[in-house]
């Protein structure tokens, strides 16, 4: 009984995801169907932000899929369709936005931050190495001689001292 209940709960949980965006469009050829699949997988949903419009259940994604199908039926090329969507929704709909003056920070910002972090780490390590390499620790010649004498006295065995009360 426990297995049956577990199977029923699992079946209900999976049935919700099985109803994800299923479009029933009739294509003239398999090449056109492949173009459609490629376009809807390469374009990002404006609402979901981290899903392509093929996987999104948002109403705007459904509208975009229908628009792409309509434009394919009209004979528009992939760049024309992409340009139309970019002009309407901005570079955000592209998973790979073009390198322009507006997107330089997006493309090269992470690498610049990483390089800056390595430079900062190198500067910190060089400064610490310079400080630890200083054996004198800022002692004058006289203080160094007194320190050496004290250290040599401690290291040499000393005769026991008799205490008389």
N, C-alpha and C positions, 0 to 999 in steps of 0.2 A: 504494500500500500504506500509505503514511504517513497519507493522508487517511482510509482505512478504519479504521486503528488509532485515530486521533484521534476519529473519530465513535463508535467503540465505547466508548472511555473516557468520552467526554462523555455518551453514552447511559446508561452504568452509573452515573455520578455523579448524573445527574438523576433516575434511577429511584428513588433513595432518598428524595428529597423528594416525589416524586409520590405516595407511599403515605401521606402525612400524613392526619390525622384525617378519615376519610370515614365518615359515619354514614348508615345506610339506615333512616330512619324513615318510616313512612307517616302522612301528615297528612290530616285530614278536609277541609281547605280550604287554598287558597293563602294566605289571611290568617293562618292558624295557622302555616304554614311560615315566613311572614315574621316573625311574632312570635318564633318559635324562633330564627331567624337573628339578629334584633335582640338578643335576650337573650344568646345565646352570644357575640356580638361585643362586648357592653358589659360583660361580667363578666370579671374577671382570674383566671387560674389561680393557686391558692394555692401551687403548687409552682414554677412557672416564673417567676412574678413580673413578667415583662415581656411576657407573651403573654396574649391573651384565650383563653377556653376553647374557642373555635372552632378556633384554630390550634394548640393544644397537643396533643402526643401523650402527655402524662403520664397514668398510670392514673387519677389523681384527676379530671383534666379529662374523661376518658371517662365516669367515674361521674357527674360533674356534668351533662354533656350528657344522659345517660340520665335523671337525676333531673328535669331541666327538662322533658324530653319527657313524662315520667310526670305531672308537675304540670299541664302544658298539657292532657293527656288528661283529667285530673280536673276541668278547668274553672277552675283558679285564674287569677287576674289577674296581670299583670306585676308590680305592686307587691307582691303576696303572695309571688310567687316570689323577688323580690329581697330582701324582708324576711327570708324564710326563710334564704336564703344568707348574708345579713349577720349574722343572729343566730347562725349556725353558724360562720362564718369571719371575722367582723368586717368593718369598713369597707374592709379591704384588697382585698376582691374587687371593689370598685367602682373603675372608672377615674376617676370624678369623685366623691370622697367628699364628704359634706355638710359645710357650715360649722358646726361645733359648737365648744364650748369646748376639746375635745381636739384639734381639727384647725386651730385658729387659726394656730399656728406653721407648719403645712404650707401654708396658703393665703397668709398674709401675711408669713411669715418672709423669703422671698427679696426681696420688695419693701422690707421694712424694712432688710435688709442693704445693698441697693443704695442706698437713700436715705442710710443712715449713711455709706457710702463716699463719696458725693458731698459730704456735709457735712464729713467729714474732709478731703477733697481741697480744699474751699473754705477751710477753716481754715488748712491748710498753705500754700496759695497766698497768702492774705491776710497771713500772718506773713512769708513771704518777700518780698512786695511792700513791706511796712513796713520790713524791714531793708535792702533794696536802695534804697529811696527816701531813705535817710539818707546824704546826700552828704558830710557832714563826717567820717564814719567815726570819730567820737569824738575828734576833734582839738580842742584848745583854740584860742582866738583867736590866741595868740602862735604856736602851732605852724602854724596855717593861714597866717599872714603869712609865716613863714619858708619854708613850702612854696611859696607863690606867688612869693616872691623867687627861690628856687632854680629854679623852672620858667621864670621869665622870663629868668634868666641863661642857661640852656641854650638857649632859643629865640633869643636875640639872637646875631648873628654875633660871634665874638671874633677879635681880630687874632692871626695866627700868632706863636708864641713862638720866638725864636731861642735855640738852645741852644749855648752855648760850652763847649768842653771845657777 
